[in-house]
Amino acid sequence: MGIEFGNLEKVRHVITYSLSPFEQRAFPNFFTKSPLNVWRRFRSQVLKVAPPFVVAYVVYAWGTDEFQRLKRKNPADFENDQ
């Protein structure tokens, strides 16, 4: 069989460049730029994402309350029971 799973076919004329993990910084500018970037992204997307979630919550809460209301027995049906 001789061919390993990762090398099933040979690709020619493709050049791949990579950087050693020892030569790159894991979190460059993480504490200086990321809070501002997160705030910018949040502010730009909140009006697109929040309204569907609010509508879904309101519908869910109404449906749950309506289900609980309809599940109860009507006391007027049992007034003359002994």
mmCIF file of the N, C-alpha and C atoms, coordinates in Angstrom:
data_MODEL
# 
_entry.id   MODEL 
# 
loop_
_atom_site.group_PDB 
_atom_site.id 
_atom_site.type_symbol 
_atom_site.label_atom_id 
_atom_site.label_alt_id 
_atom_site.label_comp_id 
_atom_site.label_asym_id 
_atom_site.label_entity_id 
_atom_site.label_seq_id 
_atom_site.pdbx_PDB_ins_code 
_atom_site.Cartn_x 
_atom_site.Cartn_y 
_atom_site.Cartn_z 
_atom_site.occupancy 
_atom_site.B_iso_or_equiv 
_atom_site.pdbx_formal_charge 
_atom_site.auth_seq_id 
_atom_site.auth_comp_id 
_atom_site.auth_asym_id 
_atom_site.auth_atom_id 
_atom_site.pdbx_PDB_model_num 
ATOM 1   N N  . MET A 1 1  ? 0.841   -1.182 0.000  1.00 0.00 ? 1  MET A N  1 
ATOM 2   C CA . MET A 1 1  ? 0.000   0.000  0.000  1.00 0.00 ? 1  MET A CA 1 
ATOM 3   C C  . MET A 1 1  ? 0.883   1.241  0.000  1.00 0.00 ? 1  MET A C  1 
ATOM 4   N N  . GLY A 1 2  ? 1.845   1.406  0.759  1.00 0.00 ? 2  GLY A N  1 
ATOM 5   C CA . GLY A 1 2  ? 2.884   2.410  0.672  1.00 0.00 ? 2  GLY A CA 1 
ATOM 6   C C  . GLY A 1 2  ? 2.500   3.884  0.693  1.00 0.00 ? 2  GLY A C  1 
ATOM 7   N N  . ILE A 1 3  ? 1.257   4.275  0.383  1.00 0.00 ? 3  ILE A N  1 
ATOM 8   C CA . ILE A 1 3  ? 0.862   5.679  0.360  1.00 0.00 ? 3  ILE A CA 1 
ATOM 9   C C  . ILE A 1 3  ? 0.084   5.987  1.634  1.00 0.00 ? 3  ILE A C  1 
ATOM 10  N N  . GLU A 1 4  ? 0.490   7.047  2.326  1.00 0.00 ? 4  GLU A N  1 
ATOM 11  C CA . GLU A 1 4  ? -0.199  7.442  3.548  1.00 0.00 ? 4  GLU A CA 1 
ATOM 12  C C  . GLU A 1 4  ? -1.452  8.237  3.194  1.00 0.00 ? 4  GLU A C  1 
ATOM 13  N N  . PHE A 1 5  ? -2.389  8.319  4.119  1.00 0.00 ? 5  PHE A N  1 
ATOM 14  C CA . PHE A 1 5  ? -3.665  8.965  3.840  1.00 0.00 ? 5  PHE A CA 1 
ATOM 15  C C  . PHE A 1 5  ? -3.496  10.443 3.502  1.00 0.00 ? 5  PHE A C  1 
ATOM 16  N N  . GLY A 1 6  ? -2.590  11.159 4.157  1.00 0.00 ? 6  GLY A N  1 
ATOM 17  C CA . GLY A 1 6  ? -2.394  12.581 3.895  1.00 0.00 ? 6  GLY A CA 1 
ATOM 18  C C  . GLY A 1 6  ? -1.708  12.859 2.576  1.00 0.00 ? 6  GLY A C  1 
ATOM 19  N N  . ASN A 1 7  ? -1.074  11.865 1.970  1.00 0.00 ? 7  ASN A N  1 
ATOM 20  C CA . ASN A 1 7  ? -0.330  12.066 0.731  1.00 0.00 ? 7  ASN A CA 1 
ATOM 21  C C  . ASN A 1 7  ? -0.870  11.185 -0.390 1.00 0.00 ? 7  ASN A C  1 
ATOM 22  N N  . LEU A 1 8  ? -2.167  11.154 -0.574 1.00 0.00 ? 8  LEU A N  1 
ATOM 23  C CA . LEU A 1 8  ? -2.735  10.285 -1.580 1.00 0.00 ? 8  LEU A CA 1 
ATOM 24  C C  . LEU A 1 8  ? -2.473  10.782 -2.992 1.00 0.00 ? 8  LEU A C  1 
ATOM 25  N N  . GLU A 1 9  ? -2.358  12.085 -3.170 1.00 0.00 ? 9  GLU A N  1 
ATOM 26  C CA . GLU A 1 9  ? -2.085  12.584 -4.507 1.00 0.00 ? 9  GLU A CA 1 
ATOM 27  C C  . GLU A 1 9  ? -0.972  13.602 -4.438 1.00 0.00 ? 9  GLU A C  1 
ATOM 28  N N  . LYS A 1 10 ? -0.238  13.720 -5.503 1.00 0.00 ? 10 LYS A N  1 
ATOM 29  C CA . LYS A 1 10 ? 0.888   14.630 -5.544 1.00 0.00 ? 10 LYS A CA 1 
ATOM 30  C C  . LYS A 1 10 ? 0.491   15.872 -6.330 1.00 0.00 ? 10 LYS A C  1 
ATOM 31  N N  . VAL A 1 11 ? 0.599   17.032 -5.704 1.00 0.00 ? 11 VAL A N  1 
ATOM 32  C CA . VAL A 1 11 ? 0.250   18.290 -6.355 1.00 0.00 ? 11 VAL A CA 1 
ATOM 33  C C  . VAL A 1 11 ? 1.542   18.961 -6.769 1.00 0.00 ? 11 VAL A C  1 
ATOM 34  N N  . ARG A 1 12 ? 1.632   19.327 -8.044 1.00 0.00 ? 12 ARG A N  1 
ATOM 35  C CA . ARG A 1 12 ? 2.854   19.946 -8.554 1.00 0.00 ? 12 ARG A CA 1 
ATOM 36  C C  . ARG A 1 12 ? 2.615   21.423 -8.823 1.00 0.00 ? 12 ARG A C  1 
ATOM 37  N N  . HIS A 1 13 ? 3.668   22.181 -8.773 1.00 0.00 ? 13 HIS A N  1 
ATOM 38  C CA . HIS A 1 13 ? 3.677   23.613 -9.097 1.00 0.00 ? 13 HIS A CA 1 
ATOM 39  C C  . HIS A 1 13 ? 2.835   24.438 -8.127 1.00 0.00 ? 13 HIS A C  1 
ATOM 40  N N  . VAL A 1 14 ? 2.738   24.011 -6.883 1.00 0.00 ? 14 VAL A N  1 
ATOM 41  C CA . VAL A 1 14 ? 2.060   24.780 -5.845 1.00 0.00 ? 14 VAL A CA 1 
ATOM 42  C C  . VAL A 1 14 ? 3.088   25.087 -4.772 1.00 0.00 ? 14 VAL A C  1 
ATOM 43  N N  . ILE A 1 15 ? 3.250   26.377 -4.494 1.00 0.00 ? 15 ILE A N  1 
ATOM 44  C CA . ILE A 1 15 ? 4.225   26.806 -3.495 1.00 0.00 ? 15 ILE A CA 1 
ATOM 45  C C  . ILE A 1 15 ? 3.473   27.214 -2.240 1.00 0.00 ? 15 ILE A C  1 
ATOM 46  N N  . THR A 1 16 ? 3.889   26.709 -1.094 1.00 0.00 ? 16 THR A N  1 
ATOM 47  C CA . THR A 1 16 ? 3.249   27.002 0.174  1.00 0.00 ? 16 THR A CA 1 
ATOM 48  C C  . THR A 1 16 ? 4.249   27.681 1.084  1.00 0.00 ? 16 THR A C  1 
ATOM 49  N N  . TYR A 1 17 ? 3.824   28.784 1.693  1.00 0.00 ? 17 TYR A N  1 
ATOM 50  C CA . TYR A 1 17 ? 4.657   29.498 2.635  1.00 0.00 ? 17 TYR A CA 1 
ATOM 51  C C  . TYR A 1 17 ? 4.031   29.384 4.016  1.00 0.00 ? 17 TYR A C  1 
ATOM 52  N N  . SER A 1 18 ? 4.862   29.270 5.027  1.00 0.00 ? 18 SER A N  1 
ATOM 53  C CA . SER A 1 18 ? 4.347   29.236 6.391  1.00 0.00 ? 18 SER A CA 1 
ATOM 54  C C  . SER A 1 18 ? 5.334   29.925 7.315  1.00 0.00 ? 18 SER A C  1 
ATOM 55  N N  . LEU A 1 19 ? 4.814   30.302 8.460  1.00 0.00 ? 19 LEU A N  1 
ATOM 56  C CA . LEU A 1 19 ? 5.618   30.961 9.471  1.00 0.00 ? 19 LEU A CA 1 
ATOM 57  C C  . LEU A 1 19 ? 5.673   30.057 10.693 1.00 0.00 ? 19 LEU A C  1 
ATOM 58  N N  . SER A 1 20 ? 6.836   29.902 11.238 1.00 0.00 ? 20 SER A N  1 
ATOM 59  C CA . SER A 1 20 ? 7.000   29.052 12.404 1.00 0.00 ? 20 SER A CA 1 
ATOM 60  C C  . SER A 1 20 ? 6.197   29.606 13.583 1.00 0.00 ? 20 SER A C  1 
ATOM 61  N N  . PRO A 1 21 ? 5.551   28.738 14.368 1.00 0.00 ? 21 PRO A N  1 
ATOM 62  C CA . PRO A 1 21 ? 4.819   29.238 15.532 1.00 0.00 ? 21 PRO A CA 1 
ATOM 63  C C  . PRO A 1 21 ? 5.720   29.894 16.561 1.00 0.00 ? 21 PRO A C  1 
ATOM 64  N N  . PHE A 1 22 ? 7.004   29.631 16.495 1.00 0.00 ? 22 PHE A N  1 
ATOM 65  C CA . PHE A 1 22 ? 7.933   30.254 17.432 1.00 0.00 ? 22 PHE A CA 1 
ATOM 66  C C  . PHE A 1 22 ? 8.297   31.664 17.001 1.00 0.00 ? 22 PHE A C  1 
ATOM 67  N N  . GLU A 1 23 ? 7.977   32.031 15.757 1.00 0.00 ? 23 GLU A N  1 
ATOM 68  C CA . GLU A 1 23 ? 8.320   33.349 15.252 1.00 0.00 ? 23 GLU A CA 1 
ATOM 69  C C  . GLU A 1 23 ? 7.144   34.314 15.256 1.00 0.00 ? 23 GLU A C  1 
ATOM 70  N N  . GLN A 1 24 ? 5.973   33.887 15.636 1.00 0.00 ? 24 GLN A N  1 
ATOM 71  C CA . GLN A 1 24 ? 4.823   34.779 15.635 1.00 0.00 ? 24 GLN A CA 1 
ATOM 72  C C  . GLN A 1 24 ? 4.338   35.028 17.053 1.00 0.00 ? 24 GLN A C  1 
ATOM 73  N N  . ARG A 1 25 ? 3.709   36.163 17.240 1.00 0.00 ? 25 ARG A N  1 
ATOM 74  C CA . ARG A 1 25 ? 3.182   36.526 18.548 1.00 0.00 ? 25 ARG A CA 1 
ATOM 75  C C  . ARG A 1 25 ? 1.746   36.035 18.645 1.00 0.00 ? 25 ARG A C  1 
ATOM 76  N N  . ALA A 1 26 ? 1.414   35.396 19.751 1.00 0.00 ? 26 ALA A N  1 
ATOM 77  C CA . ALA A 1 26 ? 0.097   34.791 19.892 1.00 0.00 ? 26 ALA A CA 1 
ATOM 78  C C  . ALA A 1 26 ? -1.011  35.845 20.010 1.00 0.00 ? 26 ALA A C  1 
ATOM 79  N N  . PHE A 1 27 ? -0.837  36.856 20.828 1.00 0.00 ? 27 PHE A N  1 
ATOM 80  C CA . PHE A 1 27 ? -1.861  37.880 21.040 1.00 0.00 ? 27 PHE A CA 1 
ATOM 81  C C  . PHE A 1 27 ? -1.267  39.269 20.874 1.00 0.00 ? 27 PHE A C  1 
ATOM 82  N N  . PRO A 1 28 ? -0.917  39.665 19.667 1.00 0.00 ? 28 PRO A N  1 
ATOM 83  C CA . PRO A 1 28 ? -0.369  41.019 19.512 1.00 0.00 ? 28 PRO A CA 1 
ATOM 84  C C  . PRO A 1 28 ? -1.479  42.060 19.664 1.00 0.00 ? 28 PRO A C  1 
ATOM 85  N N  . ASN A 1 29 ? -1.230  43.087 20.427 1.00 0.00 ? 29 ASN A N  1 
ATOM 86  C CA . ASN A 1 29 ? -2.165  44.201 20.654 1.00 0.00 ? 29 ASN A CA 1 
ATOM 87  C C  . ASN A 1 29 ? -3.511  43.733 21.207 1.00 0.00 ? 29 ASN A C  1 
ATOM 88  N N  . PHE A 1 30 ? -3.520  42.644 21.943 1.00 0.00 ? 30 PHE A N  1 
ATOM 89  C CA . PHE A 1 30 ? -4.781  42.088 22.431 1.00 0.00 ? 30 PHE A CA 1 
ATOM 90  C C  . PHE A 1 30 ? -5.440  43.011 23.452 1.00 0.00 ? 30 PHE A C  1 
ATOM 91  N N  . PHE A 1 31 ? -4.693  43.506 24.398 1.00 0.00 ? 31 PHE A N  1 
ATOM 92  C CA . PHE A 1 31 ? -5.265  44.307 25.471 1.00 0.00 ? 31 PHE A CA 1 
ATOM 93  C C  . PHE A 1 31 ? -5.418  45.777 25.096 1.00 0.00 ? 31 PHE A C  1 
ATOM 94  N N  . THR A 1 32 ? -4.797  46.226 24.018 1.00 0.00 ? 32 THR A N  1 
ATOM 95  C CA . THR A 1 32 ? -4.906  47.632 23.644 1.00 0.00 ? 32 THR A CA 1 
ATOM 96  C C  . THR A 1 32 ? -5.968  47.870 22.579 1.00 0.00 ? 32 THR A C  1 
ATOM 97  N N  . LYS A 1 33 ? -6.059  46.999 21.581 1.00 0.00 ? 33 LYS A N  1 
ATOM 98  C CA . LYS A 1 33 ? -6.975  47.245 20.470 1.00 0.00 ? 33 LYS A CA 1 
ATOM 99  C C  . LYS A 1 33 ? -8.243  46.406 20.514 1.00 0.00 ? 33 LYS A C  1 
ATOM 100 N N  . SER A 1 34 ? -8.231  45.264 21.178 1.00 0.00 ? 34 SER A N  1 
ATOM 101 C CA . SER A 1 34 ? -9.393  44.382 21.110 1.00 0.00 ? 34 SER A CA 1 
ATOM 102 C C  . SER A 1 34 ? -10.639 44.942 21.811 1.00 0.00 ? 34 SER A C  1 
ATOM 103 N N  . PRO A 1 35 ? -10.557 45.613 22.984 1.00 0.00 ? 35 PRO A N  1 
ATOM 104 C CA . PRO A 1 35 ? -11.804 46.151 23.562 1.00 0.00 ? 35 PRO A CA 1 
ATOM 105 C C  . PRO A 1 35 ? -12.480 47.173 22.646 1.00 0.00 ? 35 PRO A C  1 
ATOM 106 N N  . LEU A 1 36 ? -11.693 48.012 21.996 1.00 0.00 ? 36 LEU A N  1 
ATOM 107 C CA . LEU A 1 36 ? -12.268 48.994 21.084 1.00 0.00 ? 36 LEU A CA 1 
ATOM 108 C C  . LEU A 1 36 ? -12.857 48.315 19.854 1.00 0.00 ? 36 LEU A C  1 
ATOM 109 N N  . ASN A 1 37 ? -12.201 47.282 19.373 1.00 0.00 ? 37 ASN A N  1 
ATOM 110 C CA . ASN A 1 37 ? -12.695 46.559 18.211 1.00 0.00 ? 37 ASN A CA 1 
ATOM 111 C C  . ASN A 1 37 ? -13.988 45.819 18.549 1.00 0.00 ? 37 ASN A C  1 
ATOM 112 N N  . VAL A 1 38 ? -14.054 45.214 19.735 1.00 0.00 ? 38 VAL A N  1 
ATOM 113 C CA . VAL A 1 38 ? -15.268 44.518 20.160 1.00 0.00 ? 38 VAL A CA 1 
ATOM 114 C C  . VAL A 1 38 ? -16.412 45.518 20.288 1.00 0.00 ? 38 VAL A C  1 
ATOM 115 N N  . TRP A 1 39 ? -16.149 46.681 20.881 1.00 0.00 ? 39 TRP A N  1 
ATOM 116 C CA . TRP A 1 39 ? -17.198 47.687 21.021 1.00 0.00 ? 39 TRP A CA 1 
ATOM 117 C C  . TRP A 1 39 ? -17.673 48.183 19.656 1.00 0.00 ? 39 TRP A C  1 
ATOM 118 N N  . ARG A 1 40 ? -16.773 48.396 18.721 1.00 0.00 ? 40 ARG A N  1 
ATOM 119 C CA . ARG A 1 40 ? -17.139 48.858 17.381 1.00 0.00 ? 40 ARG A CA 1 
ATOM 120 C C  . ARG A 1 40 ? -18.003 47.820 16.673 1.00 0.00 ? 40 ARG A C  1 
ATOM 121 N N  . ARG A 1 41 ? -17.625 46.561 16.750 1.00 0.00 ? 41 ARG A N  1 
ATOM 122 C CA . ARG A 1 41 ? -18.400 45.507 16.104 1.00 0.00 ? 41 ARG A CA 1 
ATOM 123 C C  . ARG A 1 41 ? -19.766 45.332 16.761 1.00 0.00 ? 41 ARG A C  1 
ATOM 124 N N  . PHE A 1 42 ? -19.807 45.406 18.085 1.00 0.00 ? 42 PHE A N  1 
ATOM 125 C CA . PHE A 1 42 ? -21.073 45.279 18.802 1.00 0.00 ? 42 PHE A CA 1 
ATOM 126 C C  . PHE A 1 42 ? -22.023 46.403 18.419 1.00 0.00 ? 42 PHE A C  1 
ATOM 127 N N  . ARG A 1 43 ? -21.507 47.629 18.391 1.00 0.00 ? 43 ARG A N  1 
ATOM 128 C CA . ARG A 1 43 ? -22.333 48.787 18.082 1.00 0.00 ? 43 ARG A CA 1 
ATOM 129 C C  . ARG A 1 43 ? -22.865 48.734 16.651 1.00 0.00 ? 43 ARG A C  1 
ATOM 130 N N  . SER A 1 44 ? -22.086 48.188 15.734 1.00 0.00 ? 44 SER A N  1 
ATOM 131 C CA . SER A 1 44 ? -22.529 48.151 14.345 1.00 0.00 ? 44 SER A CA 1 
ATOM 132 C C  . SER A 1 44 ? -23.535 47.032 14.087 1.00 0.00 ? 44 SER A C  1 
ATOM 133 N N  . GLN A 1 45 ? -23.571 45.989 14.922 1.00 0.00 ? 45 GLN A N  1 
ATOM 134 C CA . GLN A 1 45 ? -24.434 44.846 14.661 1.00 0.00 ? 45 GLN A CA 1 
ATOM 135 C C  . GLN A 1 45 ? -25.619 44.715 15.614 1.00 0.00 ? 45 GLN A C  1 
ATOM 136 N N  . VAL A 1 46 ? -25.660 45.491 16.682 1.00 0.00 ? 46 VAL A N  1 
ATOM 137 C CA . VAL A 1 46 ? -26.690 45.280 17.705 1.00 0.00 ? 46 VAL A CA 1 
ATOM 138 C C  . VAL A 1 46 ? -28.087 45.553 17.159 1.00 0.00 ? 46 VAL A C  1 
ATOM 139 N N  . LEU A 1 47 ? -28.259 46.513 16.282 1.00 0.00 ? 47 LEU A N  1 
ATOM 140 C CA . LEU A 1 47 ? -29.590 46.811 15.740 1.00 0.00 ? 47 LEU A CA 1 
ATOM 141 C C  . LEU A 1 47 ? -30.043 45.783 14.710 1.00 0.00 ? 47 LEU A C  1 
ATOM 142 N N  . LYS A 1 48 ? -29.133 44.964 14.224 1.00 0.00 ? 48 LYS A N  1 
ATOM 143 C CA . LYS A 1 48 ? -29.502 43.890 13.302 1.00 0.00 ? 48 LYS A CA 1 
ATOM 144 C C  . LYS A 1 48 ? -29.832 42.597 14.050 1.00 0.00 ? 48 LYS A C  1 
ATOM 145 N N  . VAL A 1 49 ? -29.221 42.385 15.199 1.00 0.00 ? 49 VAL A N  1 
ATOM 146 C CA . VAL A 1 49 ? -29.350 41.121 15.916 1.00 0.00 ? 49 VAL A CA 1 
ATOM 147 C C  . VAL A 1 49 ? -30.374 41.188 17.040 1.00 0.00 ? 49 VAL A C  1 
ATOM 148 N N  . ALA A 1 50 ? -30.434 42.286 17.762 1.00 0.00 ? 50 ALA A N  1 
ATOM 149 C CA . ALA A 1 50 ? -31.285 42.369 18.955 1.00 0.00 ? 50 ALA A CA 1 
ATOM 150 C C  . ALA A 1 50 ? -32.786 42.298 18.667 1.00 0.00 ? 50 ALA A C  1 
ATOM 151 N N  . PRO A 1 51 ? -33.330 42.993 17.666 1.00 0.00 ? 51 PRO A N  1 
ATOM 152 C CA . PRO A 1 51 ? -34.790 42.939 17.470 1.00 0.00 ? 51 PRO A CA 1 
ATOM 153 C C  . PRO A 1 51 ? -35.353 41.534 17.255 1.00 0.00 ? 51 PRO A C  1 
ATOM 154 N N  . PRO A 1 52 ? -34.748 40.663 16.443 1.00 0.00 ? 52 PRO A N  1 
ATOM 155 C CA . PRO A 1 52 ? -35.305 39.314 16.345 1.00 0.00 ? 52 PRO A CA 1 
ATOM 156 C C  . PRO A 1 52 ? -35.281 38.551 17.668 1.00 0.00 ? 52 PRO A C  1 
ATOM 157 N N  . PHE A 1 53 ? -34.241 38.743 18.469 1.00 0.00 ? 53 PHE A N  1 
ATOM 158 C CA . PHE A 1 53 ? -34.181 38.077 19.767 1.00 0.00 ? 53 PHE A CA 1 
ATOM 159 C C  . PHE A 1 53 ? -35.266 38.606 20.702 1.00 0.00 ? 53 PHE A C  1 
ATOM 160 N N  . VAL A 1 54 ? -35.510 39.910 20.683 1.00 0.00 ? 54 VAL A N  1 
ATOM 161 C CA . VAL A 1 54 ? -36.554 40.488 21.531 1.00 0.00 ? 54 VAL A CA 1 
ATOM 162 C C  . VAL A 1 54 ? -37.923 39.972 21.099 1.00 0.00 ? 54 VAL A C  1 
ATOM 163 N N  . VAL A 1 55 ? -38.187 39.953 19.795 1.00 0.00 ? 55 VAL A N  1 
ATOM 164 C CA . VAL A 1 55 ? -39.458 39.448 19.294 1.00 0.00 ? 55 VAL A CA 1 
ATOM 165 C C  . VAL A 1 55 ? -39.629 37.975 19.661 1.00 0.00 ? 55 VAL A C  1 
ATOM 166 N N  . ALA A 1 56 ? -38.578 37.197 19.501 1.00 0.00 ? 56 ALA A N  1 
ATOM 167 C CA . ALA A 1 56 ? -38.655 35.771 19.843 1.00 0.00 ? 56 ALA A CA 1 
ATOM 168 C C  . ALA A 1 56 ? -38.934 35.582 21.328 1.00 0.00 ? 56 ALA A C  1 
ATOM 169 N N  . TYR A 1 57 ? -38.317 36.373 22.193 1.00 0.00 ? 57 TYR A N  1 
ATOM 170 C CA . TYR A 1 57 ? -38.557 36.253 23.628 1.00 0.00 ? 57 TYR A CA 1 
ATOM 171 C C  . TYR A 1 57 ? -39.992 36.627 23.985 1.00 0.00 ? 57 TYR A C  1 
ATOM 172 N N  . VAL A 1 58 ? -40.499 37.708 23.382 1.00 0.00 ? 58 VAL A N  1 
ATOM 173 C CA . VAL A 1 58 ? -41.861 38.132 23.670 1.00 0.00 ? 58 VAL A CA 1 
ATOM 174 C C  . VAL A 1 58 ? -42.857 37.065 23.224 1.00 0.00 ? 58 VAL A C  1 
ATOM 175 N N  . VAL A 1 59 ? -42.662 36.496 22.042 1.00 0.00 ? 59 VAL A N  1 
ATOM 176 C CA . VAL A 1 59 ? -43.559 35.444 21.553 1.00 0.00 ? 59 VAL A CA 1 
ATOM 177 C C  . VAL A 1 59 ? -43.475 34.211 22.447 1.00 0.00 ? 59 VAL A C  1 
ATOM 178 N N  . TYR A 1 60 ? -42.269 33.840 22.859 1.00 0.00 ? 60 TYR A N  1 
ATOM 179 C CA . TYR A 1 60 ? -42.097 32.684 23.740 1.00 0.00 ? 60 TYR A CA 1 
ATOM 180 C C  . TYR A 1 60 ? -42.779 32.912 25.083 1.00 0.00 ? 60 TYR A C  1 
ATOM 181 N N  . ALA A 1 61 ? -42.583 34.089 25.683 1.00 0.00 ? 61 ALA A N  1 
ATOM 182 C CA . ALA A 1 61 ? -43.197 34.389 26.981 1.00 0.00 ? 61 ALA A CA 1 
ATOM 183 C C  . ALA A 1 61 ? -44.717 34.402 26.855 1.00 0.00 ? 61 ALA A C  1 
ATOM 184 N N  . TRP A 1 62 ? -45.253 35.013 25.799 1.00 0.00 ? 62 TRP A N  1 
ATOM 185 C CA . TRP A 1 62 ? -46.703 35.029 25.604 1.00 0.00 ? 62 TRP A CA 1 
ATOM 186 C C  . TRP A 1 62 ? -47.233 33.606 25.414 1.00 0.00 ? 62 TRP A C  1 
ATOM 187 N N  . GLY A 1 63 ? -46.553 32.804 24.614 1.00 0.00 ? 63 GLY A N  1 
ATOM 188 C CA . GLY A 1 63 ? -47.000 31.436 24.373 1.00 0.00 ? 63 GLY A CA 1 
ATOM 189 C C  . GLY A 1 63 ? -46.984 30.596 25.637 1.00 0.00 ? 63 GLY A C  1 
ATOM 190 N N  . THR A 1 64 ? -45.984 30.747 26.449 1.00 0.00 ? 64 THR A N  1 
ATOM 191 C CA . THR A 1 64 ? -45.902 30.000 27.709 1.00 0.00 ? 64 THR A CA 1 
ATOM 192 C C  . THR A 1 64 ? -47.020 30.410 28.657 1.00 0.00 ? 64 THR A C  1 
ATOM 193 N N  . ASP A 1 65 ? -47.246 31.718 28.779 1.00 0.00 ? 65 ASP A N  1 
ATOM 194 C CA . ASP A 1 65 ? -48.330 32.185 29.663 1.00 0.00 ? 65 ASP A CA 1 
ATOM 195 C C  . ASP A 1 65 ? -49.696 31.736 29.148 1.00 0.00 ? 65 ASP A C  1 
ATOM 196 N N  . GLU A 1 66 ? -49.904 31.808 27.853 1.00 0.00 ? 66 GLU A N  1 
ATOM 197 C CA . GLU A 1 66 ? -51.182 31.391 27.274 1.00 0.00 ? 66 GLU A CA 1 
ATOM 198 C C  . GLU A 1 66 ? -51.409 29.893 27.470 1.00 0.00 ? 66 GLU A C  1 
ATOM 199 N N  . PHE A 1 67 ? -50.356 29.108 27.316 1.00 0.00 ? 67 PHE A N  1 
ATOM 200 C CA . PHE A 1 67 ? -50.468 27.669 27.535 1.00 0.00 ? 67 PHE A CA 1 
ATOM 201 C C  . PHE A 1 67 ? -50.841 27.362 28.982 1.00 0.00 ? 67 PHE A C  1 
ATOM 202 N N  . GLN A 1 68 ? -50.197 28.037 29.928 1.00 0.00 ? 68 GLN A N  1 
ATOM 203 C CA . GLN A 1 68 ? -50.516 27.824 31.343 1.00 0.00 ? 68 GLN A CA 1 
ATOM 204 C C  . GLN A 1 68 ? -51.949 28.252 31.648 1.00 0.00 ? 68 GLN A C  1 
ATOM 205 N N  . ARG A 1 69 ? -52.417 29.342 31.037 1.00 0.00 ? 69 ARG A N  1 
ATOM 206 C CA . ARG A 1 69 ? -53.778 29.813 31.259 1.00 0.00 ? 69 ARG A CA 1 
ATOM 207 C C  . ARG A 1 69 ? -54.798 28.824 30.705 1.00 0.00 ? 69 ARG A C  1 
ATOM 208 N N  . LEU A 1 70 ? -54.541 28.294 29.526 1.00 0.00 ? 70 LEU A N  1 
ATOM 209 C CA . LEU A 1 70 ? -55.480 27.361 28.910 1.00 0.00 ? 70 LEU A CA 1 
ATOM 210 C C  . LEU A 1 70 ? -55.468 25.992 29.576 1.00 0.00 ? 70 LEU A C  1 
ATOM 211 N N  . LYS A 1 71 ? -54.390 25.665 30.251 1.00 0.00 ? 71 LYS A N  1 
ATOM 212 C CA . LYS A 1 71 ? -54.280 24.366 30.908 1.00 0.00 ? 71 LYS A CA 1 
ATOM 213 C C  . LYS A 1 71 ? -55.095 24.291 32.197 1.00 0.00 ? 71 LYS A C  1 
ATOM 214 N N  . ARG A 1 72 ? -55.394 25.444 32.797 1.00 0.00 ? 72 ARG A N  1 
ATOM 215 C CA . ARG A 1 72 ? -56.148 25.464 34.051 1.00 0.00 ? 72 ARG A CA 1 
ATOM 216 C C  . ARG A 1 72 ? -57.611 25.112 33.807 1.00 0.00 ? 72 ARG A C  1 
ATOM 217 N N  . LYS A 1 73 ? -58.224 24.576 34.837 1.00 0.00 ? 73 LYS A N  1 
ATOM 218 C CA . LYS A 1 73 ? -59.655 24.280 34.767 1.00 0.00 ? 73 LYS A CA 1 
ATOM 219 C C  . LYS A 1 73 ? -60.443 25.556 35.037 1.00 0.00 ? 73 LYS A C  1 
ATOM 220 N N  . ASN A 1 74 ? -61.642 25.626 34.457 1.00 0.00 ? 74 ASN A N  1 
ATOM 221 C CA . ASN A 1 74 ? -62.519 26.755 34.688 1.00 0.00 ? 74 ASN A CA 1 
ATOM 222 C C  . ASN A 1 74 ? -63.319 26.486 35.967 1.00 0.00 ? 74 ASN A C  1 
ATOM 223 N N  . PRO A 1 75 ? -63.170 27.313 37.023 1.00 0.00 ? 75 PRO A N  1 
ATOM 224 C CA . PRO A 1 75 ? -63.898 27.055 38.275 1.00 0.00 ? 75 PRO A CA 1 
ATOM 225 C C  . PRO A 1 75 ? -65.408 27.157 38.117 1.00 0.00 ? 75 PRO A C  1 
ATOM 226 N N  . ALA A 1 76 ? -65.899 27.911 37.136 1.00 0.00 ? 76 ALA A N  1 
ATOM 227 C CA . ALA A 1 76 ? -67.346 28.060 36.942 1.00 0.00 ? 76 ALA A CA 1 
ATOM 228 C C  . ALA A 1 76 ? -67.986 26.744 36.506 1.00 0.00 ? 76 ALA A C  1 
ATOM 229 N N  . ASP A 1 77 ? -67.226 25.852 35.888 1.00 0.00 ? 77 ASP A N  1 
ATOM 230 C CA . ASP A 1 77 ? -67.770 24.564 35.457 1.00 0.00 ? 77 ASP A CA 1 
ATOM 231 C C  . ASP A 1 77 ? -68.058 23.630 36.636 1.00 0.00 ? 77 ASP A C  1 
ATOM 232 N N  . PHE A 1 78 ? -67.470 23.884 37.800 1.00 0.00 ? 78 PHE A N  1 
ATOM 233 C CA . PHE A 1 78 ? -67.579 22.967 38.926 1.00 0.00 ? 78 PHE A CA 1 
ATOM 234 C C  . PHE A 1 78 ? -68.271 23.579 40.128 1.00 0.00 ? 78 PHE A C  1 
ATOM 235 N N  . GLU A 1 79 ? -69.061 24.633 39.936 1.00 0.00 ? 79 GLU A N  1 
ATOM 236 C CA . GLU A 1 79 ? -69.716 25.295 41.076 1.00 0.00 ? 79 GLU A CA 1 
ATOM 237 C C  . GLU A 1 79 ? -70.784 24.419 41.736 1.00 0.00 ? 79 GLU A C  1 
ATOM 238 N N  . ASN A 1 80 ? -71.513 23.624 40.964 1.00 0.00 ? 80 ASN A N  1 
ATOM 239 C CA . ASN A 1 80 ? -72.617 22.852 41.512 1.00 0.00 ? 80 ASN A CA 1 
ATOM 240 C C  . ASN A 1 80 ? -72.218 21.428 41.897 1.00 0.00 ? 80 ASN A C  1 
ATOM 241 N N  . ASP A 1 81 ? -70.949 21.102 41.872 1.00 0.00 ? 81 ASP A N  1 
ATOM 242 C CA . ASP A 1 81 ? -70.503 19.763 42.266 1.00 0.00 ? 81 ASP A CA 1 
ATOM 243 C C  . ASP A 1 81 ? -70.605 19.588 43.770 1.00 0.00 ? 81 ASP A C  1 
ATOM 244 N N  . GLN A 1 82 ? -70.831 18.336 44.181 1.00 0.00 ? 82 GLN A N  1 
ATOM 245 C CA . GLN A 1 82 ? -70.950 18.090 45.614 1.00 0.00 ? 82 GLN A CA 1 
ATOM 246 C C  . GLN A 1 82 ? -69.878 17.205 46.122 1.00 0.00 ? 82 GLN A C  1 
# 
